[in-house]
């Protein structure tokens, strides 16, 4: 019994020490490729209300701001969060690397072979 209690307390300590992945409400998506990037942003909500995907084109060497989505729930509103970014055959799905808390704006970069989670951005 004592062994079980010790094991459970160690397990709970390990779980509570693990970083909680954050969510991203809006983003700056930069294109580091030599060609324009056709990307699709997929959205989610805590209430599982469907938000249509957003298609964006990012010129080579440029960036696009993906603004936060607000969903009218009738008597209240909910903010959508980014669930995935897909550009051609590249994809990045939440939880995103380096995002450890809720972010109003996060920067991503489309490289020739991957989409990079860069860090906090400015969405203005």
C-alpha positions in Angstrom: 0.0 0.0 0.0 2.8 2.4 0.9 4.5 1.6 -2.4 1.3 2.4 -4.3 0.9 5.8 -2.5 4.5 6.6 -3.2 4.1 5.7 -6.9 1.0 7.8 -7.3 2.5 10.8 -5.6 5.6 10.6 -7.9 3.3 10.2 -10.9 1.2 13.3 -9.9 4.4 15.3 -9.3 5.6 14.4 -12.8 2.3 15.2 -14.5 1.9 18.6 -12.6 5.5 19.5 -13.5 5.0 18.9 -17.2 4.5 22.1 -19.3 0.9 22.7 -20.3 0.6 23.5 -24.0 -0.8 26.9 -24.8 -3.1 28.0 -27.6 -2.7 30.6 -30.3 -5.5 33.1 -31.1 -3.8 34.9 -34.0 -0.5 34.6 -35.9 2.0 36.1 -38.2 2.9 33.6 -40.9 6.1 34.4 -42.8 7.2 32.8 -46.0 11.0 32.0 -46.3 10.5 30.1 -49.6 11.4 31.3 -53.1 7.8 30.8 -54.2 4.4 32.0 -52.9 3.0 29.7 -50.2 -0.6 28.6 -50.3 -1.7 27.8 -46.7 -4.8 26.7 -44.9 -5.4 27.7 -41.3 -7.7 25.4 -39.3 -9.6 26.7 -36.3 -11.0 25.2 -33.2 -13.1 26.4 -30.2 -13.7 25.1 -26.7 -17.3 24.6 -27.5 -16.5 22.6 -30.7 -18.3 25.1 -32.8 -17.0 24.8 -36.4 -15.1 27.8 -37.8 -14.4 27.5 -41.5 -10.8 27.0 -42.6 -9.0 30.2 -43.8 -7.0 30.0 -47.0 -4.1 32.5 -47.4 -1.4 33.2 -49.9 1.9 34.5 -48.7 4.2 36.0 -51.3 7.8 34.9 -51.2 9.8 36.7 -48.5 6.6 38.3 -47.1 4.3 37.6 -44.2 0.5 37.6 -43.6 -1.3 38.3 -40.3 -4.0 35.7 -39.4 -6.4 37.6 -37.2 -8.3 36.1 -34.2 -11.7 34.7 -34.9 -14.7 35.5 -32.7 -17.7 33.3 -32.8 -21.1 34.5 -31.8 -22.7 31.9 -29.6 -26.0 33.7 -29.2 -25.8 35.1 -25.7 -22.0 35.1 -25.5 -19.0 35.1 -27.8 -16.1 32.7 -28.0 -12.6 33.1 -29.4 -11.4 30.6 -31.9 -7.8 29.3 -31.7 -5.5 28.0 -34.4 -5.5 24.2 -34.6 -3.3 23.6 -37.6 -1.3 25.4 -40.4 -0.9 23.5 -43.7 1.1 24.8 -46.6 1.2 22.4 -49.6 2.6 19.1 -48.2 3.9 20.8 -45.0 1.9 20.9 -41.8 2.1 22.0 -38.2 -0.6 20.9 -35.7 -1.3 22.2 -32.2 0.1 21.9 -29.6 2.7 24.0 -31.3 6.4 23.8 -30.3 7.5 26.6 -27.9 3.9 27.6 -27.1 3.6 27.0 -23.3 0.9 29.5 -22.5 -2.0 31.2 -24.2 -0.7 33.5 -26.9 -2.6 36.4 -28.5 -0.1 36.4 -31.4 2.5 33.9 -32.4 5.0 33.9 -35.3 5.4 30.9 -37.7 7.8 30.7 -40.6 7.2 28.5 -43.7 10.6 27.0 -44.8 11.1 24.8 -47.8 10.9 21.6 -45.7 8.9 22.5 -42.6 6.8 25.1 -40.8 8.7 26.6 -37.8 7.1 27.8 -34.6 9.2 30.9 -34.0 7.9 32.7 -31.0 5.7 35.6 -29.8 4.9 38.0 -32.7 3.2 41.3 -33.3 -0.2 41.0 -35.0 -0.7 44.7 -35.9 
